[in-house]
Amino acid sequence: MSKILLFVFTFIFTNVVFAQNFSMDFNPEMVIKYRKDFMTAVKGHNNDIKAIVYGAVPFDNHLNIHLSSLEQMFAEIESLFPEGSDFGETNAKNAVWENPEKFKKAIADARQALVTFQQAVARGDKAKTKAAFKKFGRSSCGSCHKSFKKKQN
Ligand code: HEC
């Protein structure tokens, strides 16, 4: 019995310590770098989807890898922009933090656009899938970047 209690206390204590370390280590520059790398990975999946949908590569069987990755990554966008990560080497506009409701809406719209695109993929019509891909890009990446990302060069 006492061993179990000891285990439980140790477990709770370790978690508290780790939680504290984590918040002490909040480093906005690392968060911004992580966020940009994350977005670059989003771009990688998006480019690969395009190459597959346009028939430039013979990897139709990879389509779901990229789609489900985007689905999971889109679900995390909001968490990539914590308070205090709004200065320095970022191209995010202040609107992300000044207009959080609008930013949340842009994320919700992007996730919905992905669902719509996935439905087009599932129907299996190649021409319509290409058109749906263009629409997906405009109403997810394009639309959010227009309001929330500064132009680079
Ligand atoms: C809901 C908003 C939102 C959506 C949706 C979104 N992005 Fe972004 N993206 C941003 C913001 C904001 C930044 C700027 C981040 C920064 O500089 O801190 C960014 C940055 C980027 C960058 C630059 C990364 C760097 O190294 O500076 C790329 C590339 C990118 N996004 C690609 C995409 C692609 C491709 C999609 C669609 C498949 C997409 N994004 C969807 C908001 C979004």
Backbone and ligand atoms as CSV (ligand in chain L), in Angstrom:
chain,resi,resn,atom,element,x,y,z
A,1,MET,N,N,0.835,-1.208,0.000
A,1,MET,CA,C,0.000,0.000,0.000
A,1,MET,C,C,0.873,1.262,0.000
A,2,SER,N,N,1.829,1.313,0.952
A,2,SER,CA,C,2.656,2.526,1.043
A,2,SER,C,C,3.503,2.683,-0.218
A,3,LYS,N,N,3.854,1.547,-0.814
A,3,LYS,CA,C,4.625,1.650,-2.064
A,3,LYS,C,C,3.804,2.306,-3.167
A,4,ILE,N,N,2.528,1.941,-3.190
A,4,ILE,CA,C,1.655,2.534,-4.206
A,4,ILE,C,C,1.532,4.037,-3.990
A,5,LEU,N,N,1.337,4.404,-2.691
A,5,LEU,CA,C,1.223,5.831,-2.384
A,5,LEU,C,C,2.490,6.578,-2.781
A,6,LEU,N,N,3.615,5.976,-2.461
A,6,LEU,CA,C,4.895,6.595,-2.801
A,6,LEU,C,C,4.976,6.807,-4.305
A,7,PHE,N,N,4.547,5.773,-5.016
A,7,PHE,CA,C,4.578,5.861,-6.481
A,7,PHE,C,C,3.698,7.008,-6.979
A,8,VAL,N,N,2.497,7.078,-6.399
A,8,VAL,CA,C,1.556,8.120,-6.816
A,8,VAL,C,C,2.133,9.501,-6.530
A,9,PHE,N,N,2.700,9.668,-5.323
A,9,PHE,CA,C,3.264,10.981,-4.976
A,9,PHE,C,C,4.437,11.335,-5.892
A,10,THR,N,N,5.269,10.340,-6.128
A,10,THR,CA,C,6.425,10.589,-7.004
A,10,THR,C,C,5.944,11.024,-8.372
A,11,PHE,N,N,4.922,10.317,-8.822
A,11,PHE,CA,C,4.376,10.613,-10.152
A,11,PHE,C,C,3.856,12.054,-10.224
A,12,ILE,N,N,3.057,12.420,-9.224
A,12,ILE,CA,C,2.480,13.776,-9.220
A,12,ILE,C,C,3.594,14.816,-9.126
A,13,PHE,N,N,4.542,14.562,-8.195
A,13,PHE,CA,C,5.624,15.510,-7.973
A,13,PHE,C,C,6.446,15.711,-9.258
A,14,THR,N,N,6.796,14.607,-9.904
A,14,THR,CA,C,7.609,14.709,-11.129
A,14,THR,C,C,6.867,15.517,-12.183
A,15,ASN,N,N,5.569,15.271,-12.276
A,15,ASN,CA,C,4.805,16.000,-13.291
A,15,ASN,C,C,4.767,17.491,-13.003
A,16,VAL,N,N,4.639,17.833,-11.720
A,16,VAL,CA,C,4.617,19.254,-11.351
A,16,VAL,C,C,5.945,19.885,-11.737
A,17,VAL,N,N,7.041,19.189,-11.405
A,17,VAL,CA,C,8.364,19.726,-11.715
A,17,VAL,C,C,8.525,19.907,-13.220
A,18,PHE,N,N,8.110,18.882,-13.975
A,18,PHE,CA,C,8.255,18.984,-15.426
A,18,PHE,C,C,7.402,20.126,-15.986
A,19,ALA,N,N,6.203,20.258,-15.448
A,19,ALA,CA,C,5.315,21.318,-15.927
A,19,ALA,C,C,5.959,22.676,-15.680
A,20,GLN,N,N,6.571,22.822,-14.487
A,20,GLN,CA,C,7.212,24.108,-14.174
A,20,GLN,C,C,8.387,24.365,-15.104
A,21,ASN,N,N,9.208,23.327,-15.289
A,21,ASN,CA,C,10.351,23.498,-16.184
A,21,ASN,C,C,9.890,23.930,-17.555
A,22,PHE,N,N,8.805,23.311,-17.989
A,22,PHE,CA,C,8.333,23.598,-19.328
A,22,PHE,C,C,7.951,25.074,-19.456
A,23,SER,N,N,7.206,25.596,-18.464
A,23,SER,CA,C,6.771,26.984,-18.599
A,23,SER,C,C,7.956,27.936,-18.400
A,24,MET,N,N,8.932,27.535,-17.557
A,24,MET,CA,C,10.107,28.387,-17.394
A,24,MET,C,C,10.897,28.472,-18.699
A,25,ASP,N,N,10.829,27.386,-19.472
A,25,ASP,CA,C,11.597,27.336,-20.711
A,25,ASP,C,C,10.856,27.952,-21.889
A,26,PHE,N,N,9.692,28.548,-21.666
A,26,PHE,CA,C,8.969,29.132,-22.794
A,26,PHE,C,C,9.866,30.148,-23.464
A,27,ASN,N,N,10.205,29.835,-24.694
A,27,ASN,CA,C,11.166,30.653,-25.414
A,27,ASN,C,C,10.495,31.082,-26.717
A,28,PRO,N,N,10.061,32.361,-26.761
A,28,PRO,CA,C,9.287,32.797,-27.930
A,28,PRO,C,C,10.019,32.573,-29.248
A,29,GLU,N,N,11.346,32.774,-29.231
A,29,GLU,CA,C,12.081,32.593,-30.489
A,29,GLU,C,C,12.001,31.160,-30.988
A,30,MET,N,N,12.075,30.209,-30.032
A,30,MET,CA,C,11.967,28.797,-30.435
A,30,MET,C,C,10.553,28.482,-30.926
A,31,VAL,N,N,9.566,29.086,-30.254
A,31,VAL,CA,C,8.183,28.840,-30.674
A,31,VAL,C,C,7.978,29.360,-32.102
A,32,ILE,N,N,8.540,30.538,-32.385
A,32,ILE,CA,C,8.390,31.122,-33.725
A,32,ILE,C,C,9.106,30.259,-34.768
A,33,LYS,N,N,10.296,29.801,-34.431
A,33,LYS,CA,C,11.030,28.935,-35.366
A,33,LYS,C,C,10.235,27.631,-35.597
A,34,TYR,N,N,9.750,27.060,-34.499
A,34,TYR,CA,C,8.973,25.825,-34.592
A,34,TYR,C,C,7.753,26.036,-35.490
A,35,ARG,N,N,7.068,27.158,-35.271
A,35,ARG,CA,C,5.861,27.480,-36.036
A,35,ARG,C,C,6.169,27.591,-37.531
A,36,LYS,N,N,7.291,28.250,-37.864
A,36,LYS,CA,C,7.642,28.391,-39.281
A,36,LYS,C,C,7.988,27.030,-39.889
A,37,ASP,N,N,8.733,26.219,-39.132
A,37,ASP,CA,C,9.058,24.876,-39.628
A,37,ASP,C,C,7.787,24.045,-39.802
A,38,PHE,N,N,6.872,24.226,-38.877
A,38,PHE,CA,C,5.588,23.520,-38.939
A,38,PHE,C,C,4.852,23.913,-40.220
A,39,MET,N,N,4.817,25.217,-40.485
A,39,MET,CA,C,4.147,25.715,-41.696
A,39,MET,C,C,4.864,25.229,-42.963
A,40,THR,N,N,6.198,25.140,-42.876
A,40,THR,CA,C,6.953,24.631,-44.024
A,40,THR,C,C,6.581,23.158,-44.277
A,41,ALA,N,N,6.354,22.414,-43.195
A,41,ALA,CA,C,5.916,21.024,-43.349
A,41,ALA,C,C,4.512,20.968,-43.963
A,42,VAL,N,N,3.648,21.896,-43.545
A,42,VAL,CA,C,2.306,21.992,-44.144
A,42,VAL,C,C,2.445,22.213,-45.654
A,43,LYS,N,N,3.371,23.107,-46.013
A,43,LYS,CA,C,3.604,23.387,-47.430
A,43,LYS,C,C,4.087,22.126,-48.172
A,44,GLY,N,N,4.951,21.348,-47.507
A,44,GLY,CA,C,5.443,20.103,-48.114
A,44,GLY,C,C,4.298,19.153,-48.436
A,45,HIS,N,N,3.398,18.972,-47.469
A,45,HIS,CA,C,2.248,18.086,-47.707
A,45,HIS,C,C,1.385,18.646,-48.838
A,46,ASN,N,N,1.188,19.960,-48.806
A,46,ASN,CA,C,0.338,20.588,-49.823
A,46,ASN,C,C,0.951,20.429,-51.228
A,47,ASN,N,N,2.269,20.644,-51.335
A,47,ASN,CA,C,2.940,20.479,-52.635
A,47,ASN,C,C,2.858,19.034,-53.122
A,48,ASP,N,N,3.010,18.093,-52.201
A,48,ASP,CA,C,2.958,16.679,-52.586
A,48,ASP,C,C,1.543,16.293,-53.045
A,49,ILE,N,N,0.536,16.839,-52.366
A,49,ILE,CA,C,-0.849,16.578,-52.788
A,49,ILE,C,C,-1.033,17.091,-54.217
A,50,LYS,N,N,-0.511,18.287,-54.464
A,50,LYS,CA,C,-0.642,18.878,-55.797
A,50,LYS,C,C,0.013,17.974,-56.853
A,51,ALA,N,N,1.232,17.529,-56.577
A,51,ALA,CA,C,1.956,16.680,-57.535
A,51,ALA,C,C,1.176,15.396,-57.821
A,52,ILE,N,N,0.547,14.843,-56.804
A,52,ILE,CA,C,-0.216,13.598,-56.980
A,52,ILE,C,C,-1.495,13.868,-57.771
A,53,VAL,N,N,-2.214,14.931,-57.347
A,53,VAL,CA,C,-3.501,15.240,-57.976
A,53,VAL,C,C,-3.322,15.598,-59.461
A,54,TYR,N,N,-2.207,16.253,-59.774
A,54,TYR,CA,C,-1.938,16.620,-61.173
A,54,TYR,C,C,-1.272,15.492,-61.955
A,55,GLY,N,N,-1.075,14.354,-61.319
A,55,GLY,CA,C,-0.517,13.200,-62.018
A,55,GLY,C,C,0.965,13.337,-62.346
A,56,ALA,N,N,1.674,14.230,-61.657
A,56,ALA,CA,C,3.100,14.423,-61.932
A,56,ALA,C,C,3.959,13.316,-61.320
A,57,VAL,N,N,3.406,12.629,-60.329
A,57,VAL,CA,C,4.146,11.533,-59.679
A,57,VAL,C,C,3.202,10.337,-59.466
A,58,PRO,N,N,3.754,9.118,-59.475
A,58,PRO,CA,C,2.911,7.921,-59.363
A,58,PRO,C,C,2.702,7.474,-57.918
A,59,PHE,N,N,2.280,8.418,-57.049
A,59,PHE,CA,C,2.160,8.060,-55.636
A,59,PHE,C,C,0.741,8.246,-55.109
A,60,ASP,N,N,-0.232,7.839,-55.910
A,60,ASP,CA,C,-1.630,7.975,-55.482
A,60,ASP,C,C,-1.874,7.373,-54.097
A,61,ASN,N,N,-1.143,6.305,-53.806
A,61,ASN,CA,C,-1.345,5.636,-52.508
A,61,ASN,C,C,-0.834,6.474,-51.325
A,62,HIS,N,N,-0.131,7.597,-51.605
A,62,HIS,CA,C,0.333,8.471,-50.519
A,62,HIS,C,C,-0.663,9.572,-50.174
A,63,LEU,N,N,-1.674,9.715,-50.999
A,63,LEU,CA,C,-2.572,10.849,-50.835
A,63,LEU,C,C,-3.114,10.949,-49.409
A,64,ASN,N,N,-3.499,9.790,-48.867
A,64,ASN,CA,C,-4.066,9.824,-47.517
A,64,ASN,C,C,-3.067,10.195,-46.440
A,65,ILE,N,N,-1.809,9.862,-46.656
A,65,ILE,CA,C,-0.777,10.264,-45.683
A,65,ILE,C,C,-0.794,11.790,-45.579
A,66,HIS,N,N,-0.786,12.450,-46.745
A,66,HIS,CA,C,-0.713,13.913,-46.750
A,66,HIS,C,C,-2.008,14.546,-46.245
A,67,LEU,N,N,-3.122,13.969,-46.649
A,67,LEU,CA,C,-4.405,14.544,-46.220
A,67,LEU,C,C,-4.585,14.415,-44.713
A,68,SER,N,N,-4.259,13.241,-44.168
A,68,SER,CA,C,-4.485,13.099,-42.728
A,68,SER,C,C,-3.452,13.905,-41.948
A,69,SER,N,N,-2.246,14.086,-42.507
A,69,SER,CA,C,-1.264,14.947,-41.835
A,69,SER,C,C,-1.777,16.379,-41.788
A,70,LEU,N,N,-2.284,16.873,-42.916
A,70,LEU,CA,C,-2.820,18.242,-42.940
A,70,LEU,C,C,-3.974,18.385,-41.952
A,71,GLU,N,N,-4.805,17.352,-41.897
A,71,GLU,CA,C,-5.955,17.397,-40.990
A,71,GLU,C,C,-5.466,17.572,-39.543
A,72,GLN,N,N,-4.474,16.778,-39.169
A,72,GLN,CA,C,-3.952,16.872,-37.799
A,72,GLN,C,C,-3.227,18.192,-37.576
A,73,MET,N,N,-2.508,18.658,-38.574
A,73,MET,CA,C,-1.737,19.893,-38.396
A,73,MET,C,C,-2.657,21.113,-38.338
A,74,PHE,N,N,-3.683,21.131,-39.177
A,74,PHE,CA,C,-4.638,22.246,-39.137
A,74,PHE,C,C,-5.290,22.337,-37.753
A,75,ALA,N,N,-5.475,21.171,-37.111
A,75,ALA,CA,C,-6.108,21.170,-35.783
A,75,ALA,C,C,-5.203,21.815,-34.729
A,76,GLU,N,N,-3.923,21.979,-35.048
A,76,GLU,CA,C,-2.969,22.541,-34.072
A,76,GLU,C,C,-2.577,23.988,-34.361
A,77,ILE,N,N,-3.092,24.580,-35.421
A,77,ILE,CA,C,-2.625,25.920,-35.801
A,77,ILE,C,C,-2.795,26.919,-34.654
A,78,GLU,N,N,-3.947,26.876,-34.019
A,78,GLU,CA,C,-4.200,27.876,-32.967
A,78,GLU,C,C,-3.118,27.833,-31.882
A,79,SER,N,N,-2.691,26.628,-31.512
A,79,SER,CA,C,-1.719,26.500,-30.417
A,79,SER,C,C,-0.323,27.002,-30.808
A,80,LEU,N,N,-0.095,27.231,-32.086
A,80,LEU,CA,C,1.228,27.695,-32.540
A,80,LEU,C,C,1.437,29.194,-32.307
A,81,PHE,N,N,0.377,29.891,-31.903
A,81,PHE,CA,C,0.449,31.350,-31.772
A,81,PHE,C,C,0.140,31.809,-30.352
A,82,PRO,N,N,0.908,31.322,-29.349
A,82,PRO,CA,C,0.616,31.743,-27.973
A,82,PRO,C,C,0.935,33.228,-27.765
A,83,GLU,N,N,0.328,33.814,-26.736
A,83,GLU,CA,C,0.670,35.186,-26.346
A,83,GLU,C,C,2.174,35.272,-26.164
A,84,GLY,N,N,2.765,36.375,-26.575
A,84,GLY,CA,C,4.200,36.559,-26.355
A,84,GLY,C,C,5.056,36.035,-27.494
A,85,SER,N,N,4.411,35.497,-28.541
A,85,SER,CA,C,5.201,35.019,-29.695
A,85,SER,C,C,4.902,35.904,-30.909
A,86,ASP,N,N,4.677,37.193,-30.614
A,86,ASP,CA,C,4.213,38.116,-31.660
A,86,ASP,C,C,5.281,39.130,-32.075
A,87,PHE,N,N,6.532,38.899,-31.672
A,87,PHE,CA,C,7.566,39.867,-32.068
A,87,PHE,C,C,8.802,39.104,-32.538
A,88,GLY,N,N,9.750,39.829,-33.124
A,88,GLY,CA,C,10.971,39.162,-33.586
A,88,GLY,C,C,10.818,38.656,-35.006
A,89,GLU,N,N,11.388,37.490,-35.254
A,89,GLU,CA,C,11.496,36.970,-36.619
A,89,GLU,C,C,10.204,36.334,-37.121
A,90,THR,N,N,9.105,37.004,-36.888
A,90,THR,CA,C,7.839,36.415,-37.333
A,90,THR,C,C,7.214,37.246,-38.442
A,91,ASN,N,N,6.524,36.578,-39.326
A,91,ASN,CA,C,5.765,37.268,-40.373
A,91,ASN,C,C,4.273,37.237,-40.084
A,92,ALA,N,N,3.931,36.830,-38.871
A,92,ALA,CA,C,2.514,36.860,-38.495
A,92,ALA,C,C,2.110,38.310,-38.250
A,93,LYS,N,N,0.946,38.686,-38.736
A,93,LYS,CA,C,0.453,40.042,-38.476
A,93,LYS,C,C,-0.087,40.134,-37.045
A,94,ASN,N,N,-0.098,41.361,-36.513
A,94,ASN,CA,C,-0.634,41.561,-35.163
A,94,ASN,C,C,-2.087,41.121,-35.050
A,95,ALA,N,N,-2.773,41.100,-36.182
A,95,ALA,CA,C,-4.191,40.721,-36.191
A,95,ALA,C,C,-4.427,39.344,-35.561
A,96,VAL,N,N,-3.408,38.465,-35.607
A,96,VAL,CA,C,-3.567,37.129,-34.997
A,96,VAL,C,C,-3.942,37.278,-33.528
A,97,TRP,N,N,-3.274,38.205,-32.848
A,97,TRP,CA,C,-3.498,38.371,-31.407
A,97,TRP,C,C,-4.540,39.450,-31.119
A,98,GLU,N,N,-4.673,40.410,-32.054
A,98,GLU,CA,C,-5.620,41.503,-31.813
A,98,GLU,C,C,-7.041,41.132,-32.195
A,99,ASN,N,N,-7.156,40.168,-33.071
A,99,ASN,CA,C,-8.480,39.774,-33.544
A,99,ASN,C,C,-8.634,38.250,-33.499
A,100,PRO,N,N,-8.530,37.681,-32.269
A,100,PRO,CA,C,-8.484,36.223,-32.145
A,100,PRO,C,C,-9.729,35.516,-32.695
A,101,GLU,N,N,-10.876,36.191,-32.612
A,101,GLU,CA,C,-12.092,35.536,-33.117
A,101,GLU,C,C,-11.998,35.340,-34.630
A,102,LYS,N,N,-11.504,36.365,-35.303
A,102,LYS,CA,C,-11.357,36.273,-36.758
A,102,LYS,C,C,-10.313,35.208,-37.125
A,103,PHE,N,N,-9.250,35.130,-36.308
A,103,PHE,CA,C,-8.205,34.127,-36.566
A,103,PHE,C,C,-8.779,32.715,-36.389
A,104,LYS,N,N,-9.559,32.532,-35.324
A,104,LYS,CA,C,-10.192,31.221,-35.102
A,104,LYS,C,C,-11.103,30.860,-36.263
A,105,LYS,N,N,-11.808,31.865,-36.780
A,105,LYS,CA,C,-12.712,31.631,-37.912
A,105,LYS,C,C,-11.907,31.188,-39.139
A,106,ALA,N,N,-10.743,31.829,-39.354
A,106,ALA,CA,C,-9.903,31.454,-40.502
A,106,ALA,C,C,-9.428,30.003,-40.367
A,107,ILE,N,N,-9.128,29.591,-39.135
A,107,ILE,CA,C,-8.710,28.198,-38.911
A,107,ILE,C,C,-9.889,27.260,-39.187
A,108,ALA,N,N,-11.062,27.613,-38.667
A,108,ALA,CA,C,-12.251,26.777,-38.880
A,108,ALA,C,C,-12.572,26.675,-40.372
A,109,ASP,N,N,-12.444,27.800,-41.084
A,109,ASP,CA,C,-12.708,27.794,-42.531
A,109,ASP,C,C,-11.716,26.887,-43.258
A,110,ALA,N,N,-10.439,26.957,-42.839
A,110,ALA,CA,C,-9.407,26.123,-43.476
A,110,ALA,C,C,-9.709,24.647,-43.242
A,111,ARG,N,N,-10.141,24.303,-42.034
A,111,ARG,CA,C,-10.438,22.899,-41.727
A,111,ARG,C,C,-11.652,22.425,-42.534
A,112,GLN,N,N,-12.634,23.319,-42.681
A,112,GLN,CA,C,-13.810,22.973,-43.475
A,112,GLN,C,C,-13.424,22.795,-44.950
A,113,ALA,N,N,-12.548,23.685,-45.452
A,113,ALA,CA,C,-12.109,23.587,-46.854
A,113,ALA,C,C,-11.395,22.255,-47.093
A,114,LEU,N,N,-10.656,21.805,-46.084
A,114,LEU,CA,C,-9.964,20.515,-46.212
A,114,LEU,C,C,-10.973,19.363,-46.286
A,115,VAL,N,N,-12.011,19.432,-45.458
A,115,VAL,CA,C,-13.053,18.393,-45.494
A,115,VAL,C,C,-13.704,18.357,-46.881
A,116,THR,N,N,-14.036,19.533,-47.405
A,116,THR,CA,C,-14.662,19.617,-48.728
A,116,THR,C,C,-13.737,19.020,-49.794
A,117,PHE,N,N,-12.436,19.334,-49.701
A,117,PHE,CA,C,-11.483,18.793,-50.665
A,117,PHE,C,C,-11.395,17.266,-50.540
A,118,GLN,N,N,-11.359,16.770,-49.298
A,118,GLN,CA,C,-11.293,15.315,-49.090
A,118,GLN,C,C,-12.495,14.608,-49.701
A,119,GLN,N,N,-13.644,15.269,-49.634
A,119,GLN,CA,C,-14.857,14.675,-50.233
A,119,GLN,C,C,-14.700,14.590,-51.745
A,120,ALA,N,N,-14.111,15.641,-52.338
A,120,ALA,CA,C,-13.889,15.630,-53.792
A,120,ALA,C,C,-12.926,14.511,-54.167
A,121,VAL,N,N,-11.868,14.334,-53.369
A,121,VAL,CA,C,-10.900,13.254,-53.619
A,121,VAL,C,C,-11.619,11.910,-53.566
A,122,ALA,N,N,-12.472,11.744,-52.565
A,122,ALA,CA,C,-13.160,10.466,-52.366
A,122,ALA,C,C,-14.080,10.129,-53.535
A,123,ARG,N,N,-14.623,11.162,-54.205
A,123,ARG,CA,C,-15.510,10.886,-55.341
A,123,ARG,C,C,-14.723,10.384,-56.552
A,124,GLY,N,N,-13.411,10.672,-56.581
A,124,GLY,CA,C,-12.531,10.026,-57.553
A,124,GLY,C,C,-12.532,10.596,-58.964
A,125,ASP,N,N,-13.164,11.753,-59.184
A,125,ASP,CA,C,-13.147,12.364,-60.511
A,125,ASP,C,C,-11.907,13.257,-60.618
A,126,LYS,N,N,-10.985,12.892,-61.536
A,126,LYS,CA,C,-9.670,13.563,-61.555
A,126,LYS,C,C,-9.779,15.058,-61.857
A,127,ALA,N,N,-10.567,15.411,-62.864
A,127,ALA,CA,C,-10.680,16.829,-63.254
A,127,ALA,C,C,-11.287,17.639,-62.105
A,128,LYS,N,N,-12.333,17.090,-61.514
A,128,LYS,CA,C,-12.981,17.813,-60.410
A,128,LYS,C,C,-12.060,17.907,-59.193
A,129,THR,N,N,-11.235,16.894,-58.998
A,129,THR,CA,C,-10.310,16.927,-57.863
A,129,THR,C,C,-9.283,18.048,-58.043
A,130,LYS,N,N,-8.812,18.238,-59.286
A,130,LYS,CA,C,-7.872,19.340,-59.544
A,130,LYS,C,C,-8.510,20.683,-59.219
A,131,ALA,N,N,-9.722,20.863,-59.691
A,131,ALA,CA,C,-10.432,22.128,-59.427
A,131,ALA,C,C,-10.644,22.306,-57.927
A,132,ALA,N,N,-10.984,21.211,-57.254
A,132,ALA,CA,C,-11.223,21.278,-55.810
A,132,ALA,C,C,-9.933,21.609,-55.066
A,133,PHE,N,N,-8.795,21.136,-55.596
A,133,PHE,CA,C,-7.512,21.449,-54.952
A,133,PHE,C,C,-7.223,22.952,-55.009
A,134,LYS,N,N,-7.481,23.541,-56.170
A,134,LYS,CA,C,-7.265,24.996,-56.310
A,134,LYS,C,C,-8.124,25.759,-55.313
A,135,LYS,N,N,-9.385,25.328,-55.245
A,135,LYS,CA,C,-10.310,25.993,-54.343
A,135,LYS,C,C,-9.863,25.829,-52.887
A,136,PHE,N,N,-9.384,24.649,-52.572
A,136,PHE,CA,C,-8.893,24.382,-51.214
A,136,PHE,C,C,-7.757,25.359,-50.867
A,137,GLY,N,N,-6.807,25.526,-51.778
A,137,GLY,CA,C,-5.669,26.421,-51.543
A,137,GLY,C,C,-6.111,27.850,-51.288
A,138,ARG,N,N,-7.052,28.301,-52.110
A,138,ARG,CA,C,-7.535,29.682,-51.961
A,138,ARG,C,C,-8.247,29.891,-50.641
A,139,SER,N,N,-9.090,28.919,-50.266
A,139,SER,CA,C,-9.924,29.161,-49.074
A,139,SER,C,C,-9.274,28.675,-47.775
A,140,SER,N,N,-8.073,28.112,-47.844
A,140,SER,CA,C,-7.368,27.776,-46.592
A,140,SER,C,C,-6.101,28.627,-46.488
A,141,CYS,N,N,-5.009,28.170,-47.094
A,141,CYS,CA,C,-3.727,28.901,-47.028
A,141,CYS,C,C,-3.915,30.355,-47.477
A,142,GLY,N,N,-4.465,30.533,-48.674
A,142,GLY,CA,C,-4.542,31.860,-49.287
A,142,GLY,C,C,-5.334,32.831,-48.440
A,143,SER,N,N,-6.498,32.394,-48.019
A,143,SER,CA,C,-7.392,33.271,-47.282
A,143,SER,C,C,-6.795,33.654,-45.918
A,144,CYS,N,N,-6.223,32.704,-45.220
A,144,CYS,CA,C,-5.640,33.017,-43.907
A,144,CYS,C,C,-4.406,33.899,-44.057
A,145,HIS,N,N,-3.544,33.583,-45.020
A,145,HIS,CA,C,-2.332,34.386,-45.195
A,145,HIS,C,C,-2.664,35.842,-45.535
A,146,LYS,N,N,-3.720,36.020,-46.317
A,146,LYS,CA,C,-4.101,37.378,-46.728
A,146,LYS,C,C,-4.358,38.267,-45.502
A,147,SER,N,N,-5.045,37.716,-44.513
A,147,SER,CA,C,-5.383,38.518,-43.329
A,147,SER,C,C,-4.326,38.459,-42.240
A,148,PHE,N,N,-3.557,37.359,-42.176
A,148,PHE,CA,C,-2.746,37.129,-40.978
A,148,PHE,C,C,-1.256,36.932,-41.209
A,149,LYS,N,N,-0.813,36.964,-42.461
A,149,LYS,CA,C,0.626,36.772,-42.696
A,149,LYS,C,C,1.154,37.921,-43.545
A,150,LYS,N,N,2.277,38.499,-43.076
A,150,LYS,CA,C,2.895,39.576,-43.853
A,150,LYS,C,C,3.512,38.995,-45.115
A,151,LYS,N,N,3.498,39.792,-46.163
A,151,LYS,CA,C,4.158,39.376,-47.404
A,151,LYS,C,C,5.660,39.314,-47.182
A,152,GLN,N,N,6.281,38.232,-47.645
A,152,GLN,CA,C,7.745,38.138,-47.558
A,152,GLN,C,C,8.310,38.508,-48.919
A,153,ASN,N,N,9.122,39.539,-48.962
A,153,ASN,CA,C,9.678,40.117,-50.196
A,153,ASN,C,C,8.557,40.493,-51.168
L,1,HEC,C1,C,-5.375,29.922,-40.153
L,1,HEC,C2,C,-4.228,30.527,-40.750
L,1,HEC,C3,C,-3.290,29.794,-41.660
L,1,HEC,C4,C,-3.563,28.737,-42.510
L,1,HEC,C5,C,-4.880,28.016,-42.726
L,1,HEC,C6,C,-2.327,28.441,-43.188
L,1,HEC,N1,N,-1.339,29.276,-42.757
L,1,HEC,FE1,FE,0.597,29.289,-43.407
L,1,HEC,N2,N,1.033,30.787,-42.098
L,1,HEC,C7,C,0.135,31.440,-41.292
L,1,HEC,C8,C,0.818,32.484,-40.544
L,1,HEC,C9,C,0.168,33.447,-39.562
L,1,HEC,C10,C,2.168,32.435,-40.925
L,1,HEC,C11,C,3.323,33.315,-40.409
L,1,HEC,C12,C,4.048,32.583,-39.283
L,1,HEC,C13,C,5.226,33.344,-38.731
L,1,HEC,O1,O,6.001,33.932,-39.507
L,1,HEC,O2,O,5.374,33.371,-37.496
L,1,HEC,C14,C,2.272,31.349,-41.921
L,1,HEC,C15,C,3.455,30.983,-42.548
L,1,HEC,C16,C,3.539,30.093,-43.602
L,1,HEC,C17,C,4.754,29.796,-44.343
L,1,HEC,C18,C,6.119,30.462,-44.151
L,1,HEC,C19,C,6.970,29.664,-43.180
L,1,HEC,C20,C,8.309,30.361,-42.913
L,1,HEC,O3,O,9.336,29.671,-42.931
L,1,HEC,O4,O,8.317,31.583,-42.691
L,1,HEC,C21,C,4.420,28.865,-45.305
L,1,HEC,C22,C,5.357,28.252,-46.352
L,1,HEC,C23,C,3.012,28.552,-45.139
L,1,HEC,N3,N,2.512,29.312,-44.091
L,1,HEC,C24,C,2.322,27.656,-45.911
L,1,HEC,C25,C,0.972,27.346,-45.756
L,1,HEC,C26,C,0.220,26.460,-46.630
L,1,HEC,C27,C,0.786,25.761,-47.866
L,1,HEC,C28,C,-1.048,26.405,-46.129
L,1,HEC,C29,C,-2.240,25.660,-46.662
L,1,HEC,C30,C,-2.128,24.252,-46.994
L,1,HEC,C31,C,-1.090,27.271,-44.956
L,1,HEC,N4,N,0.149,27.825,-44.752
L,1,HEC,C32,C,-2.210,27.464,-44.160
L,1,HEC,C33,C,-1.209,31.164,-41.184
L,1,HEC,C34,C,-1.875,30.132,-41.837
